[in-house]
């Protein structure tokens, strides 16, 4: 008999398949009396350090899998590890009650999660899951359990249980011809969601949670059809192997659907498939508006392995290659030869299409231990990106040498991040000239046609864009940081997300100011931040004079469709 449930859809896609119920094994955290509270504090400190390393690793894994929005969750969890109130609570329980660090952590998790859950703000209520996730990771480490990106722990709602969840041992076979399932759980922590294998999951259904939870954000980022918060009775009402329809758009779930419901689902699914097919038909088509305005639509990537996605989605080129991943994935500074090999492969693979490589943008939320960067009170405003390159020119020159050597193998553009002044850009251009002069003397080949550009991601760069434009070939607007710095909103701080309005008039005015400056001095301008994929702003950007939009590969055809539907002529106003 058909059963109907409704939750909150968080990713607008549908799935039909068999249910796999995943129930977590709960093992109580034992309260142990201790006499050496100093040792327990030291154990907790060591666990924190290990958890921080694991979260750093998980950040980079998730960045590749789900993009920056999803990965930022684990930056927020790192901040939670350093929270003074949280740490003071653990220390106080250890010392006042004379108990083991595991128990003190679990009780603290319960207290903090309860505090967040009691708040009126839904966003803050959702932070309870993050407290449990971080605390569960700490408890697992204290118990000697490995808690990597594919094996995480979490505390239950009592705060005195620790749940070990390892999807690698789950039997996903026998439910779908492709071995895929509709995974149904009471709730998932962000770490557990990041560990999901997209090749085995048709859809995700949780009994609890909210659309503002980090679990929901990750599901969206990973393109998993998901319905969150179906209700506590759901897990007892369904069985393993039940057929179900999950509609991530409406939030509806139909368990053991009748023929009429199945037929409606299949019809709706055909409609969605047709929309996707029509998008595929846009491959090979121009990015041109109804009135004849042409624009470039490029792709943002962070790894050589992403090139297949760029080509599969028919991007005009690569508008942003984040070279810092060569550094973040290495245990030491990548050599000139290692970088040259990577850059050459990208350029050759793109077969003459434009490839814009951003120079090292490390610091703030992206750190590599071997850089030995100092802890900073405000790292987003500190020693990062081009500032590191100018203060450590040997690192900068190594990268520039690799880039210029690779330039003969394709159509290269070099872009510099975090520019705030004319003097910075003058020094950058001097160093580029030094590298090229050295190559000429040594007879090392390089292209004389490498375009030079800068990122407009600080208000300073936008305001003096008329001074900067004559010095470069192009601008590329990094809307994520531009929004952060313009609105004084730390984009890594989830508590002030509501104030980080990406459509804010001030942000849009700075972009338009930069576009006018670029065109006045013969430069072109693109957008490589997340707003480039926001089709509600596509017309606004084109009317400003934006020449290029660079987006995640999966958004290329969607943005192309939006461009081709626009009429920018006066008569269409």
Secondary structure, 3 states (H helix, E strand, C coil): CCEEEECEEEECCEEEEEEEECCCEEEECCCCECCCHHHHHHHHHHHHHHHHHHHHHHHHHHHHHHHHHHHHHHHHHHHHHCCHHHHHHHHHHHHHHCECHHHHHHHHHHHHHHHHHCCCCHHHHHHHHHHHHHHHHHHHHHCCCCCCCCCEEEECCCCCEEEEECHHHCCCCCCCCCCCEEEEECCCCHHHHHCCCCCCEEEEEECCCCCCCHHHHHHHHCCCEEEECCCCCHHHHCCCCCEEEEECCCCEEEECCCHHHHHHHHHHHHHHHHHHHHHHCCCCCCCECCCCCECEEEEEECCHHHHHHHHHCCCCCEEEEECHHHHHCCCCCCCHHHHHHHHHHHHHHCCCCEEEEECCCCECCECCHHHCCCCCCCHHHCCCCHHHHHHCHHHHHHHHHHHHHHHHHCEEEEEECCCCCHHHHHHHHHHHHHHHHHHHHHCCCCCCCCEEEEEECCHHHHHCHHHHHHHCCEEEECHHHHHHHHHCCCCCCHHHHHHCCCCCHHHHHHHHHHHHHHHHCCCEEEECCHHHHCCCCHHHHHHHCCCEEEEEHHHHHHHHHHHHCCCCCHHHC
